Amino acid sequence: ATRLVTHTQEVINQLVRADLVVGYNVISFDYEVLLGHTIFDFRDQVRSLDLLVELEKKLGHRLKLEAVAAASLGTGKTADGLEAIRWWQQGKLAEIAEYCAYDVKVTKEVHEFGAKNGFVKFNDKNGREQKVAVKWSLD
């Protein structure tokens, strides 16, 4: 438990020092989780680019990272959040770490794709590939 607290504090320190935090559902999920570990409110005090929020503003609905990654990158996530919860309950921390690391990599690549191309692709509810324009920079 002490290692987890130490690692959590390291993540918090990195987020506080960051010029920009890029994530997918980082504002509604990750920051909410971290509120249980610090009094620092990341939503108001850290410059963030939440790709989910940006896409939702343009489309009027939420997209799963999987839908954007599969269409834009030709690859998807390795698991979903519900599976990660089951792993936590089963004490499978290595699987959670691998899942999170891959999720971060996919998010980074989706951001880079959008910044480079000015759009990202996604599969709509009928499985058709769509494009949405984005104005994301790599700076």
C-alpha positions in Angstrom: 0.0 0.0 0.0 2.9 2.4 0.7 4.3 1.9 -2.8 0.9 2.7 -4.3 0.7 5.9 -2.2 4.2 6.9 -3.3 3.4 6.3 -6.9 0.2 8.2 -6.7 2.0 11.1 -5.2 4.5 11.0 -8.0 1.7 11.1 -10.6 0.1 14.0 -8.8 3.4 15.9 -8.7 4.0 15.4 -12.4 0.4 16.5 -13.2 0.9 19.7 -11.1 4.1 20.5 -12.9 2.9 19.8 -16.4 2.4 22.5 -19.0 -0.5 20.6 -20.5 -2.1 17.3 -19.5 -3.6 15.4 -22.5 -5.9 12.6 -21.8 -9.1 10.8 -22.7 -11.9 11.3 -20.1 -9.2 12.7 -17.8 -11.4 15.4 -16.4 -14.4 13.3 -15.4 -12.6 10.1 -14.5 -8.8 10.4 -13.7 -9.1 13.8 -11.9 -12.1 12.5 -9.9 -10.1 9.4 -8.8 -7.1 11.6 -7.7 -9.4 13.9 -5.6 -9.4 11.0 -3.1 -5.7 11.4 -2.7 -5.1 15.2 -2.7 -6.9 18.5 -2.0 -5.5 19.8 -5.3 -8.3 20.3 -7.9 -6.9 19.4 -11.2 -10.0 20.5 -13.1 -9.4 24.2 -12.2 -5.7 24.3 -11.7 -4.1 22.3 -14.5 -4.2 23.1 -18.2 -5.8 20.1 -19.7 -6.8 18.8 -23.2 -9.4 16.1 -22.7 -9.8 14.6 -26.1 -13.2 13.1 -25.1 -14.5 16.5 -24.1 -13.3 18.1 -27.3 -14.9 15.4 -29.5 -18.2 15.5 -27.5 -18.4 19.3 -28.1 -18.1 18.8 -31.8 -20.3 15.7 -32.1 -22.9 16.2 -29.4 -22.2 12.7 -28.0 -19.4 10.8 -26.3 -17.1 8.4 -28.1 -15.2 5.5 -26.6 -11.5 5.7 -27.1 -11.7 2.3 -28.7 -13.9 3.7 -31.5 -11.5 6.6 -32.3 -8.3 4.5 -32.0 -9.6 1.6 -34.1 -10.6 4.0 -37.0 -7.7 6.4 -36.7 -4.9 4.1 -35.9 -6.1 0.7 -37.0 -5.6 -0.5 -33.4 -7.7 -0.6 -30.3 -7.5 -1.0 -26.6 -6.4 -4.2 -25.0 -9.3 -4.3 -22.5 -11.9 -2.1 -20.9 -12.4 -0.4 -17.6 -14.7 -3.1 -16.3 -12.1 -5.7 -16.8 -9.6 -3.5 -15.0 -12.0 -3.4 -12.0 -12.2 -7.2 -12.0 -8.4 -7.4 -12.1 -8.2 -5.0 -9.1 -10.6 -7.2 -7.2 -8.5 -10.3 -8.1 -5.3 -8.6 -7.1 -3.9 -8.7 -10.7 -1.9 -5.5 -10.5 0.5 -6.4 -13.3 -2.5 -6.7 -15.7 -3.8 -3.3 -14.6 -0.4 -1.7 -15.1 -0.1 -3.1 -18.6 -3.7 -2.0 -19.4 -3.1 1.5 -18.2 0.3 1.9 -20.0 -1.3 0.7 -23.3 -4.3 3.1 -22.7 -1.9 6.0 -22.3 0.0 5.0 -25.5 -3.2 4.8 -27.5 -4.4 8.2 -26.2 -1.0 9.7 -27.1 -1.2 8.3 -30.6 -4.8 9.5 -31.1 -3.7 13.0 -30.0 -0.7 13.0 -32.3 -2.8 11.7 -35.2 -5.3 14.5 -34.7 -2.6 17.2 -34.3 -0.8 16.0 -37.5 -3.9 15.5 -39.7 -6.4 18.0 -38.4 -9.0 15.3 -37.9 -9.6 12.0 -36.2 -11.7 9.1 -37.5 -14.2 7.1 -35.5 -16.7 4.3 -36.2 -20.3 5.4 -35.7 -22.9 3.2 -34.1 -23.5 1.5 -37.4 -19.9 0.7 -37.9 -19.3 3.3 -40.6 -16.1 5.3 -40.5 -16.6 9.0 -39.9 -14.2 12.0 -39.6 -14.3 14.9 -37.2 -12.1 17.9 -37.5 -9.9 18.8 -34.5 -7.5 21.6 -33.7 -5.0 19.9 -31.5 -1.3 21.0 -31.4 1.7 19.0 -30.3 3.0 22.0 -28.2 
